[in-house]
């Protein structure tokens, strides 16, 4: 191809796609709206398929060095701390799977992917580029940005999330629907969390229509906590809205003292909340030289922990398919 493949969105899916395509010998250019890729999100679990996909891109050793193995855990009653479902669920992973299961901070995964891309193509990533639309013809695609910049490519991949502008141009305007749930995430330094961790392992506290999962990341230096809470009046935007301590503590009023203790210990800079949105599935993800990937194509709720994993799998398979097509 004489022109690069254009990737709109520099999240996990976009960066993985860029690395996968570069490793197949195709030049890429990645355009991300944000001015910088920072300490985004909190913990993320990478299951067997996602980890194997990233390992296939040559990232095994660096991911293993940065990630934690999942620990034995189970489900506890949110008030009493008593085990649910007949007692603790011992390790659900087969021993052969453990080298392929990773719990890692999102920011660390971003750094790994960004560094891998820059090692392959130092000029591939462009921050501060707000995509507004595309034009395509028989010979290529032109990406158009808010500042008037136009970039020509051989193809374009929309990796710009559940509110994808690429998807909107392809298939029309369709606002995501609010699901009635809000996600709260907070990170607690282990030295502050230790008094509230005697239940051990990866623990889910289960309440009626609500839950909280917590597990350690960054080689045990931090505790990642994520709660799914019902709400009928979400008004926030994005997933970077900070949560004041009084709001976080009030959220777990009546819960087990260990949960309340973790909430009290959470520093403001480690908190975030966002509404959970969804879309109807698409029958097709391509249109001419333009394709969708990850949440742009098939957003899903996080209960299975597969949103980022599916984007990674999309990206790896896309890279292989383009490589086979030549």
C-alpha positions as CSV (number, residue, x, y, z in Angstrom):
1,X,0.0,0.0,0.0
2,X,1.3,3.5,-0.9
3,X,-0.7,5.1,1.9
4,X,-0.8,4.1,5.6
5,X,-3.8,2.5,7.3
6,X,-5.4,5.2,9.4
7,X,-6.6,4.3,12.9
8,X,-9.0,6.6,14.7
9,X,-8.7,6.2,18.5
10,X,-5.6,5.5,20.6
11,X,-7.1,3.3,23.2
12,X,-6.3,-0.3,23.9
13,X,-8.0,-1.5,20.7
14,X,-6.4,1.1,18.5
15,X,-2.9,0.7,19.8
16,X,-3.1,-3.1,19.6
17,X,-4.4,-2.9,16.0
18,X,-1.5,-0.5,15.2
19,X,1.1,-2.9,16.6
20,X,-0.5,-5.9,14.9
21,X,-0.5,-4.2,11.5
22,X,3.0,-2.8,11.8
23,X,4.2,-6.3,12.6
24,X,2.6,-7.5,9.4
25,X,4.6,-4.9,7.5
26,X,1.8,-2.2,7.0
27,X,2.5,1.4,7.9
28,X,-0.1,2.9,10.3
29,X,-1.0,6.3,11.6
30,X,-3.0,6.5,14.8
31,X,-5.0,9.6,15.7
32,X,-6.2,10.2,19.3
33,X,-8.4,13.0,20.5
34,X,-6.8,13.3,23.9
35,X,-3.8,15.6,24.2
36,X,-1.9,13.0,26.2
37,X,-2.3,9.3,27.2
38,X,-2.2,9.4,31.0
39,X,-2.9,7.3,34.1
40,X,-6.2,6.1,32.6
41,X,-8.6,3.9,34.5
42,X,-7.6,1.3,37.0
43,X,-7.2,-2.4,37.0
44,X,-8.0,-4.6,34.1
45,X,-8.1,-8.4,33.8
46,X,-6.7,-10.0,30.6
47,X,-8.0,-13.5,30.1
48,X,-6.5,-16.4,28.2
49,X,-7.4,-15.3,24.7
50,X,-6.5,-11.6,25.1
51,X,-3.2,-12.5,26.7
52,X,-2.3,-15.0,24.0
53,X,-3.1,-12.3,21.4
54,X,-0.8,-9.8,23.1
55,X,1.9,-12.5,23.5
56,X,1.7,-13.2,19.8
57,X,2.7,-9.6,19.2
58,X,5.9,-10.1,21.1
59,X,4.7,-8.6,24.4
60,X,4.7,-11.6,26.7
61,X,7.7,-10.9,28.8
62,X,7.0,-7.2,29.4
63,X,3.3,-7.9,30.3
64,X,4.3,-10.7,32.7
65,X,6.7,-8.3,34.4
66,X,4.1,-5.7,34.9
67,X,1.0,-7.9,35.7
68,X,-0.2,-9.8,38.7
69,X,-1.5,-13.3,38.7
70,X,-5.2,-13.8,39.7
71,X,-5.5,-15.0,43.3
72,X,-7.8,-17.5,44.9
73,X,-11.0,-15.7,45.8
74,X,-14.8,-15.9,46.1
75,X,-18.0,-14.1,46.8
76,X,-19.0,-12.7,50.2
77,X,-22.2,-11.3,51.5
78,X,-21.9,-7.5,51.4
79,X,-22.9,-7.0,55.0
80,X,-21.8,-10.1,57.0
81,X,-18.8,-11.1,54.9
82,X,-20.1,-14.7,54.9
83,X,-19.1,-16.8,51.9
84,X,-21.9,-17.2,49.2
85,X,-22.6,-20.0,46.8
86,X,-21.5,-22.9,49.0
87,X,-18.2,-21.3,50.1
88,X,-15.2,-19.9,48.3
89,X,-14.7,-20.7,44.7
90,X,-11.2,-22.0,44.5
91,X,-9.1,-21.0,41.5
92,X,-11.3,-21.3,38.4
93,X,-8.4,-21.3,36.0
94,X,-6.7,-24.5,35.0
95,X,-3.1,-24.6,35.9
96,X,-2.1,-24.5,32.2
97,X,-4.0,-21.2,31.8
98,X,-2.3,-19.3,34.6
99,X,0.6,-18.0,32.4
100,X,-2.1,-16.5,30.2
101,X,-4.2,-14.7,32.8
102,X,-3.0,-11.2,33.8
103,X,-4.4,-8.5,36.1
104,X,-2.7,-5.2,35.2
105,X,-3.3,-1.4,35.5
106,X,-4.7,0.0,32.3
107,X,-2.1,2.8,32.3
108,X,0.6,0.2,32.4
109,X,-0.9,-1.7,29.5
110,X,-1.3,1.6,27.5
111,X,2.4,2.3,28.1
112,X,3.4,-1.2,26.9
113,X,1.4,-0.8,23.7
114,X,2.5,2.7,23.1
115,X,6.2,1.8,23.6
116,X,5.8,-1.2,21.3
117,X,4.2,0.9,18.6
118,X,6.9,3.6,18.9
119,X,9.6,0.9,18.6
120,X,8.1,-0.2,15.3
121,X,7.1,3.3,14.0
122,X,8.3,6.3,16.1
123,X,6.0,8.7,14.2
124,X,2.8,6.6,14.1
125,X,0.9,8.1,17.1
126,X,-0.7,11.6,16.9
127,X,-2.3,13.0,20.0
128,X,-4.7,16.0,20.1
129,X,-6.4,15.1,16.8
130,X,-10.2,15.4,17.1
131,X,-11.7,13.3,14.2
132,X,-14.9,14.7,12.6
133,X,-15.4,12.6,9.5
134,X,-14.0,10.7,6.5
135,X,-14.3,10.6,2.8
136,X,-13.6,7.5,0.7
137,X,-13.4,6.5,-2.9
138,X,-12.1,3.6,-5.0
139,X,-8.5,4.3,-4.1
140,X,-8.5,5.3,-0.5
141,X,-9.9,7.1,2.5
142,X,-9.3,10.7,3.8
143,X,-9.7,11.4,7.5
144,X,-10.8,14.9,8.4
145,X,-10.1,16.6,11.8
146,X,-11.5,19.5,13.7
147,X,-8.6,21.8,12.9
148,X,-9.1,21.2,9.1
149,X,-6.3,18.7,8.7
150,X,-6.9,16.0,6.1
151,X,-4.9,12.8,6.0
152,X,-5.1,10.3,3.2
153,X,-4.9,6.5,3.9
154,X,-5.4,3.2,2.1
155,X,-8.0,2.2,4.7
156,X,-9.5,3.5,8.0
157,X,-10.3,1.7,11.2
158,X,-12.7,3.2,13.7
159,X,-11.5,2.4,17.3
160,X,-13.1,5.5,18.8
161,X,-15.3,3.8,21.4
162,X,-19.0,3.5,22.1
163,X,-19.7,7.0,20.9
164,X,-17.8,6.4,17.7
165,X,-18.0,9.1,15.1
166,X,-16.7,6.7,12.5
167,X,-19.7,4.4,13.3
168,X,-22.1,7.3,13.2
169,X,-21.0,8.3,9.7
170,X,-21.2,4.7,8.5
171,X,-24.6,3.7,10.0
172,X,-26.3,7.0,11.1
173,X,-26.8,8.7,14.4
174,X,-27.9,6.3,17.2
175,X,-27.3,7.5,20.8
176,X,-26.1,4.8,23.2
177,X,-28.7,3.9,25.8
178,X,-28.1,4.2,29.5
179,X,-28.4,0.8,31.3
180,X,-29.4,2.1,34.7
181,X,-26.0,1.2,36.3
182,X,-23.0,3.3,37.3
183,X,-19.5,2.0,37.7
184,X,-17.4,3.3,40.5
185,X,-13.6,2.6,40.5
186,X,-11.1,3.4,43.2
187,X,-7.5,2.6,43.8
188,X,-6.1,2.2,47.3
189,X,-2.4,2.0,48.2
190,X,-1.8,-1.4,49.7
191,X,-0.3,0.1,52.9
192,X,-3.6,1.8,53.5
193,X,-5.7,-1.1,52.3
194,X,-3.9,-3.9,54.3
195,X,-6.2,-3.7,57.4
196,X,-9.2,-4.4,55.2
197,X,-7.8,-7.3,53.2
198,X,-7.8,-10.2,55.6
199,X,-10.5,-12.0,53.5
200,X,-7.7,-12.5,51.0
201,X,-7.5,-13.1,47.3
202,X,-9.8,-11.6,44.7
203,X,-13.1,-10.9,46.5
204,X,-16.6,-9.9,45.3
205,X,-19.0,-8.5,47.8
206,X,-22.5,-9.2,46.6
207,X,-25.5,-7.0,47.5
208,X,-29.0,-6.9,46.0
209,X,-28.6,-5.5,42.4
210,X,-25.1,-4.2,43.4
211,X,-21.6,-5.6,43.8
212,X,-18.0,-4.7,44.5
213,X,-14.9,-6.5,43.2
214,X,-11.5,-5.9,44.6
215,X,-8.1,-7.4,43.7
216,X,-4.4,-6.3,43.9
217,X,-2.4,-4.9,40.9
218,X,1.0,-3.4,40.3
219,X,2.7,-6.3,42.0
220,X,0.6,-5.9,45.1
221,X,1.3,-2.2,45.5
222,X,-2.4,-1.1,44.9
223,X,-5.8,-2.6,45.4
224,X,-8.2,-2.1,42.5
225,X,-11.9,-1.8,43.5
226,X,-14.8,-1.6,41.1
227,X,-18.5,-1.4,42.1
228,X,-21.6,-1.7,39.9
229,X,-24.4,0.4,41.4
230,X,-28.0,0.9,40.2
231,X,-28.9,4.4,39.3
232,X,-31.8,6.0,37.5
233,X,-30.5,9.5,37.2
234,X,-26.9,9.4,35.7
235,X,-25.9,12.9,34.5
236,X,-22.2,12.6,34.2
237,X,-20.0,12.4,31.1
238,X,-17.1,10.1,30.2
239,X,-15.4,7.9,32.7
240,X,-13.0,10.3,34.4
241,X,-15.3,12.1,36.8
242,X,-13.7,12.1,40.2
243,X,-15.7,10.8,43.3
244,X,-15.4,12.9,46.5
245,X,-14.7,10.8,49.6
246,X,-18.1,11.6,51.3
247,X,-19.9,10.3,48.2
248,X,-17.8,7.1,48.0
249,X,-18.2,6.4,51.7
250,X,-22.0,7.0,51.6
251,X,-22.3,4.6,48.7
252,X,-21.3,1.7,50.9
253,X,-23.3,2.7,54.0
254,X,-24.3,-0.6,55.7
255,X,-21.7,-2.7,53.8
256,X,-19.1,-4.8,55.5
257,X,-16.5,-2.8,57.5
258,X,-13.7,-3.9,55.1
259,X,-15.5,-2.3,52.2
260,X,-16.2,0.9,54.1
261,X,-12.6,1.0,55.2
262,X,-11.4,0.7,51.6
263,X,-13.7,3.5,50.5
264,X,-12.5,5.8,53.3
265,X,-8.8,5.0,52.3
266,X,-9.3,5.8,48.6
267,X,-7.4,9.0,47.5
268,X,-9.4,11.3,45.3
269,X,-6.9,11.0,42.4
270,X,-7.6,7.2,42.3
271,X,-11.4,7.5,42.0
272,X,-13.6,7.6,38.9
273,X,-17.2,7.0,38.0
274,X,-19.1,6.7,34.8
275,X,-22.5,5.5,33.5
276,X,-22.8,2.2,31.7
277,X,-24.1,2.5,28.2
278,X,-24.9,0.0,25.5
279,X,-26.0,-0.3,21.9
280,X,-27.8,-2.7,19.7
281,X,-25.4,-5.1,17.8
282,X,-24.6,-4.4,14.2
283,X,-24.9,-7.0,11.4
284,X,-21.8,-5.7,9.6
285,X,-18.8,-3.8,10.8
286,X,-17.3,-2.6,7.4
287,X,-18.2,-0.2,4.7
288,X,-15.9,-0.1,1.7
289,X,-12.4,0.7,3.0
290,X,-13.7,1.6,6.5
291,X,-14.1,-0.9,9.4
292,X,-15.0,-0.8,13.1
293,X,-13.2,-2.4,16.0
294,X,-13.8,-3.0,19.7
295,X,-16.5,-0.9,21.4
296,X,-17.1,1.0,18.2
297,X,-18.4,-2.2,16.7
298,X,-19.7,-4.3,19.6
299,X,-19.8,-2.5,23.0
300,X,-20.6,-4.7,25.9
301,X,-21.2,-4.4,29.6
302,X,-18.3,-5.1,31.9
303,X,-19.7,-8.0,33.9
304,X,-17.9,-10.6,31.9
305,X,-14.7,-8.6,31.9
306,X,-14.3,-8.9,28.1
307,X,-14.7,-5.4,26.7
308,X,-10.9,-4.7,26.3
309,X,-10.3,-8.4,25.6
310,X,-12.6,-8.4,22.6
311,X,-10.9,-5.3,21.3
312,X,-7.5,-6.9,21.6
313,X,-8.8,-10.1,19.9
314,X,-10.3,-7.9,17.1
315,X,-7.0,-6.1,16.6
316,X,-4.8,-9.2,16.5
317,X,-7.1,-11.1,14.1
318,X,-7.5,-8.0,11.9
319,X,-3.7,-7.7,11.7
320,X,-3.4,-11.3,10.6
321,X,-6.3,-11.0,8.1
322,X,-4.8,-7.9,6.4
323,X,-1.4,-9.7,6.4
324,X,-2.9,-12.7,4.6
325,X,-4.7,-10.4,2.1
326,X,-1.4,-8.7,1.3
